[in-house]
Amino acid sequence: MTSPQPRKAAPGDEGSLIAGDARNRVGPDLGVPAAGGRDVEIRGETESAGCFPAILAATLLMGVVLFITFALAAWAIFGKRGELAVRTLRATLIPELEQSRLEPDTKQQILSQLNRFAEDVEQGRLENWQAGGVMQRLVKSPLMQWGDLEFIDLWVQQNLPPPESETIHKQITRFFRAAELDRAIATDLQDILEPVTDRDPDSWFPRLRLPLTESGVREVGERARIVADRAEIPDQAFENVSLPEIIRRLIDLGTSRGAT
């Protein structure tokens, strides 16, 4: 039996076979026409990929620049805490205290302490972290409006009959005791005095609204009670709470421990 002989390719069949093989290998695998399609796709992928490294590099560079900028700003601020503390004392706290309603002897003692602290910073006897720690504690303390609450306490005793005057006096002294124990701060006193104060555009601190009214003073007493109760201060009158002693302790804590 004669084996079948393979058919010879007719003229022109060789090109058809090659083209068909190319279509089978290129068309089904890539889903694009064989003629020039693969080159177009690869070139597009290369161009798209070339943008991403540039964007990534620019983003990283911007992050580095921002980091360095913030680091330098933080270094400059923290490096000048002593200078900022002295400026704040000389330009704001001390002038405000000089105009406050604190008793003259109390005022003089506190001004002496603050001036001594400022001189220690200026002479380099205190480091920046110590100056910053003292200032943070002073700003948080109810120092600046202490004299206003003392003024209200005196007004109550002179204008309201007992036992109401005694009750309000007790609540005010309870607040002073809370401040002495570091359980009440400046924002607490601002809230207590809110019924009898107005914002002063020429000052950092509110001013008493004079003349005082009985309703406003009663509200002050009630707010002082709330703060004292929250601070767990016994329900009794406290005498001889010394503001100069409080300020001296805050300065000592700031110089020994820094900020809270």
KALINCOR-V760930 format. One record per backbone hydrogen bond with DSSP energy under -0.5 kcal/mol. CO is the residue of the C=O (numbers start at 0). NH is the residue of the N-H. E is the energy in kcal/mol with one decimal. If there is no record, write none. Layout:
CO,NH,E + CO,NH,E
This chain:
9,12,-2.5 + 9,13,-0.5 + 11,15,-1.0 + 12,16,-2.4 + 13,17,-2.1 + 14,18,-2.3 + 15,19,-2.8 + 16,20,-2.7 + 17,21,-2.2 + 18,22,-2.4 + 19,23,-2.4 + 20,24,-2.0 + 21,25,-2.7 + 21,26,-0.5 + 22,26,-1.1 + 22,27,-0.9 + 25,29,-2.4 + 25,30,-0.5 + 26,30,-2.4 + 32,36,-0.6 + 33,35,-1.0 + 35,39,-1.6 + 36,40,-2.2 + 37,41,-2.3 + 38,42,-2.1 + 39,43,-2.0 + 40,44,-2.3 + 41,45,-2.2 + 42,46,-2.0 + 43,47,-2.3 + 44,48,-2.4 + 45,49,-1.4 + 46,50,-0.7 + 47,50,-1.0 + 47,51,-0.8 + 48,52,-0.9 + 49,53,-0.6 + 50,54,-2.2 + 51,55,-2.7 + 52,56,-2.5 + 53,57,-2.3 + 54,58,-2.4 + 55,59,-2.4 + 56,60,-2.4 + 57,61,-2.4 + 58,62,-2.2 + 59,63,-2.2 + 60,64,-2.4 + 61,65,-2.5 + 62,66,-2.4 + 63,67,-2.4 + 64,68,-2.3 + 65,69,-2.7 + 66,70,-2.3 + 67,71,-2.5 + 68,72,-2.3 + 69,73,-2.7 + 70,74,-2.4 + 71,75,-2.4 + 72,76,-2.4 + 73,77,-2.8 + 74,78,-2.0 + 75,79,-0.7 + 76,79,-1.1 + 77,80,-1.0 + 79,83,-2.6 + 80,84,-2.4 + 81,85,-2.1 + 82,86,-2.2 + 83,87,-2.4 + 84,88,-2.3 + 85,89,-2.9 + 86,90,-2.7 + 87,91,-1.9 + 87,92,-1.9 + 88,93,-2.4 + 91,95,-2.2 + 92,96,-2.6 + 93,97,-2.3 + 94,98,-1.0 + 96,99,-1.3 + 102,106,-3.2 + 103,107,-2.3 + 104,108,-2.1 + 105,109,-2.1 + 106,110,-2.6 + 107,111,-2.1 + 108,112,-1.8 + 109,113,-2.5 + 110,114,-2.5 + 111,115,-2.1 + 112,116,-2.2 + 113,117,-2.4 + 114,118,-2.2 + 115,119,-2.1 + 116,120,-1.9 + 117,121,-2.5 + 118,122,-2.3 + 119,124,-2.2 + 119,125,-1.0 + 120,123,-1.3 + 126,130,-2.4 + 127,131,-2.8 + 128,132,-1.8 + 129,133,-2.4 + 130,134,-2.3 + 131,135,-2.2 + 132,136,-1.7 + 133,137,-2.5 + 134,138,-2.6 + 135,139,-1.7 + 136,140,-1.1 + 139,185,-3.2 + 140,143,-0.5 + 141,144,-0.6 + 142,145,-1.1 + 144,148,-1.5 + 145,149,-2.1 + 146,150,-2.2 + 147,151,-2.0 + 148,152,-2.3 + 149,153,-2.2 + 150,154,-2.2 + 151,155,-2.6 + 152,156,-1.8 + 153,157,-1.4 + 154,158,-1.9 + 155,159,-2.3 + 160,163,-0.6 + 160,164,-1.9 + 162,166,-2.1 + 163,167,-2.4 + 164,168,-2.4 + 165,169,-2.1 + 166,170,-2.0 + 167,171,-2.2 + 168,172,-2.3 + 169,173,-2.0 + 170,174,-1.7 + 171,175,-2.0 + 172,176,-2.1 + 173,177,-2.1 + 174,178,-2.4 + 175,179,-2.1 + 176,180,-1.5 + 177,182,-3.3 + 177,183,-0.7 + 178,181,-1.6 + 184,187,-0.6 + 184,188,-1.6 + 185,189,-2.4 + 186,190,-1.9 + 187,191,-2.2 + 188,192,-2.4 + 189,193,-0.7 + 190,193,-0.5 + 191,194,-0.5 + 192,195,-2.0 + 193,196,-1.1 + 195,208,-3.5 + 197,206,-2.9 + 198,200,-0.6 + 199,202,-1.9 + 206,197,-2.5 + 207,209,-0.9 + 212,216,-2.3 + 213,217,-2.5 + 214,218,-1.9 + 215,219,-1.8 + 216,220,-2.3 + 217,221,-2.1 + 218,222,-2.4 + 219,223,-2.4 + 220,224,-1.9 + 221,225,-1.9 + 222,226,-2.2 + 223,227,-2.5 + 224,228,-2.8 + 225,229,-2.3 + 226,230,-1.9 + 227,232,-2.3 + 228,231,-1.5 + 233,235,-2.2 + 239,241,-0.8 + 240,242,-0.6 + 241,245,-1.6 + 242,246,-2.6 + 243,247,-2.4 + 244,248,-2.1 + 245,249,-2.2 + 246,250,-2.2 + 247,251,-2.2 + 248,252,-2.6 + 249,253,-2.4 + 250,254,-2.2 + 251,255,-1.5 + 252,256,-2.9 + 252,257,-0.6 + 253,257,-1.3
